[in-house]
Amino acid sequence: MLRYLTAGESHGPCLTAIIEGLPAHVPIVTEEINQMLCRRQGGYGRGGRMKIEKDKVEITSGVRHGFTIGSPVTLKVANKDWENWSEIMSTDKVEEFQDKEIKRPRPGHADLPGGIKYGHRDMRNVLERSSARETAVRVAVGAMAKQLLNQLGITVVSHVLQIGSAKVMQSVDAIRMDEVLASPVYCTDLGAERKMLAAIDAAKEQGDSLGGIFAVHVSGMPPGIGSHVHWDRRLDGRLAQALMSLQAIKGVEVGLGFAAAALPGSQVHDEIAYDKEHGYYRRTNRAGGLEGGISNGEELIIKAAMKPIPTLMKPLASVNIESKETVMADIERSDVCAVPAASVVGEALVAFELAKAVLEHFGGDNMAVIKGRWEQWEEYVEEY
């Protein structure tokens, strides 16, 4: 089974991931991982941390001479800012540290519930791990999953649909990565892009933050991945959980999503057609490529809604956990808007979950076997 774990704190020495279950002979290009890490650090509205960190992955196991070898893969992304936090984040005891402890939890963050759960009186023990900095190494994991999927002709691309109230008004079909990267907010609609930039500038001036919506598009997925027979095997549920695990995500849609609730069935469901060239296909794709928890062969389209970042330069009211007095929440260095960055993380998370589902369906411990079974499945679907 394909799985991974991450470790590390926002201002610790590094972030680490261990991936288990990657088959042997997957071609791995380190620079492609670094390019995705660079995309995660980009996007208009990012804070000062991105001026310090220049994320690059170090692969310390599981890859040799450009190919996976079947053993666990270890990924490491260093935190360059660690040298400025080595005392605050020291693993050894530091005397007289109370004046630097975090006692004013931020509304909307994990500070207070995490402190209560784990019995911490210094909220830094919570915020360091709950920080979205952890997603850097998850992007590296997803970038490796994308390289596996590429071997099977599956591509995963993300883009931004909305920031604040500024949004793309027309449906977006074919997504090209070069067009996404040409935009400072990773949006392919120039009119919406201008409004998004203005909204971010206004929020920054007001000491506020903005959320938004991004979409992940997946092409090349065959029909039959996932299952309807058990709740935990439904591919739509698995993808939703993967995206909801991303910090600040508050909603996930597949295809029409919530809009389908206001429409009659005749305007929601996709008519089925058949011809010798395409086999079975849908005349529309309102389902977003998933029916009954199973991929149907159409493009997968999944959207995620991100709330505004909880750290505000003009903080909201909170309570000092020692004195119980009303105070203003603590301020940590933060972004005004991280929706473009979140879209890259979402892309990585979707890629990993799909790689996992594909390996479960086809099995095999090396790419030659997996490709052989993939070709057999294509022949079966074509003849069905």
Steps between C-alpha positions, in 0.01 A plus 500: 500500500625846410518727803710775655573678826644846553693644793641838592403841634463832319820644649679173572811386312307328219185330381517129424278247324527124462309340212435129509365295211636682196568232238847452357612656173301824521720764330562782746623844395595699808472830317131433430443468874688826558295677234182402680648618831579831331141530380378444855713792618364728230177692459412862566431580865766282662684620812862551604569132565509432127784750461711288734419144394605366160366150533686211342454131569770262612426132430690288750363151428295294257629653174816401315630627167172675422261213579310378804629164623193380692622586850364788714579845363616769742456865406647796685427871456724723711372807685756773434334719763596241765821685582292795624285270717755253630461616862121535490465156339789331681451133590694566822358686797540878488491694827287812557293464188158601636502850349509346150211259549181535295205559733250680273340245263396616153132464403465251214829323572582177681665693788232467770340162418846350446623646829203355685534159333874455564524695828736769370528839672719634219301509175819481295494124563178494296547765234840372389354170380156626395663762277456461125879496473456123538348491154841561340599138551152379404546676166826308456309176568231595249760596241636145515147363465451718192810346341351155554166609348680658203630153410138398445398813309317662794555874548400713801474880475360762739388861462329774703132581445434755773675727752271688735203614293703516176431189294507341158152539353519248214560127519861396439560184298849435363767615747852565379779520756684774311190722515462433873863585572478820296257638759616638839189344655502179289177602325449464124230771479672839458194698603458303821875517561495882508216498752680241714818708512302808602316304771829373646646852504192634677509224762870561567438870552227417751712245688260226393522171310313329216398147409366361176435198280728292283436207267701190416454344155610144424510363146582148387323313781339180370152393613478257790734647762341508845197299609136528601501193726637654823496856630878519547573387144299774330749711303306825542500454879874426502580805290282720720676377813840560344411860415331563836827395667657813354519782752218760467287298255134520600317347204551264206291462184509242221368618163199728549524447875266717706350658187338164418276534806305784335449333162262229372649162419468560126752784535737311728554149366720432197348314208694190390606449139707251305703488180774270377769765525431612860309205643265612776509870583288773658354784293568736793714471812291645780591202720866601486616160379362302795180299528417273794847549646662369180686683223294498180774585248424872475725773636503515881416848629525563874470841667600606849406808703766657720413729789705818562824445691436544878809712573394862453725807517206670673421211734159399634411478868615198698563395860830469685498136617679591826323819612172427314492868404376616159798579278584528132612172343867431438651588162723258312669584172243408237354547152216724389384232258629148434232366266744464205740306725214288633404406143845346452470306825152385398644381170760298690246346737269398216793350309604290797148370568456410133838325489392302804167405341667404171750273676221336699309431178787371287744366760863422424833588657666637189390727217533237227239279668272797571520623141420153372188479716407856401508402131289191572245720677486741205430207269228370733330841521519544122328164444240533776 
